[in-house]
Amino acid sequence: MRPVPQRAGELIKLHRRINWQARLQFFPDWFKRRAVMDEQLIELYEYQTLLVPGLLQTQAYARALFERVVGTDADSINESVDARISRQTRFLVPGGPLYVALLDESCIRHQVGSVEAMKQQLDHLLRMGELSNICIQIIPFSRANVETPNADLSLITLPSGRQWSYSETLSNAEFSSNVRVITGHRRIYDLLRADALSASESAVMIREAREGHTTHEQQRSLVCPLAQEQLQRQQRRKLYRSGPRIHHWRRPGA
């Protein structure tokens, strides 16, 4: 494969930059600053509960989340999914930024979308965890006494060496470059990572969780026909009880 000419390489970079700027419009205003940082950072340490973080989501998983938003039309959902997935690109190329993700076990147990979509998401986590620049570690429920951040947390290092902490609520985000704040977050994060499963142990748990979703689906398929039959029996009994009652005449005292 011949190397790309310098001029052509510059045009490709310019195209990617323009394309990224266009996609920024599909992020919430409070998230755009974080999205820009994702395009620049060289290290990202993240802690997440309940949901798989956006940088590790599949399209199906992301779509299921956006479809939960009441009143969102199909075009907006498609644009939001594309914008979210586009954030992942630079993490997937050789030499991509270092990304360490600490995930509470709830992230892999809580089903988002269909069972099949959840299984695909867990398969995606396993593939992402095999990349040399990405480390995924699970914090199991059994380690409930570990100290955790008060909210989902990201620790970001930019090419200049400047560090930021980022946390978010349902509708807002908080950034800080205060050394004392970041030092406190880093301490909690490092201790939490020490208590988490190793990357290889986490992969085993992710596979086990995947099988758990499969087993749950099979159990539902077995239970549903039984539940349907029970419902039909209840309806038949109700119909019988609500029908006209026929009283047979009998002689008094007979």
Secondary structure, DSSP 8 states (H G I E B T S, - for coil): -----HHHHHHHHHHHHHHHHHHGGGS-HHHHHHHHHHTT-SEEEEEE-SS--GGG--HHHHHHHHTTSTT--HHHHHHHHHHHHHTTGGGSSTT--EEEEEEETHHHHS--S-HHHHHHHHHHHHHHHTSTTEEEEEE-TT-TTS---SS-EEEEE-TTS-EEEEEE-SS-EEEE--HHHHHHHHHHHHHHHHHS--HHHHHHHHHHHHHHHHHHHHHHHHHHHHHHHHHHHHHHHHHHHHS--------TT-
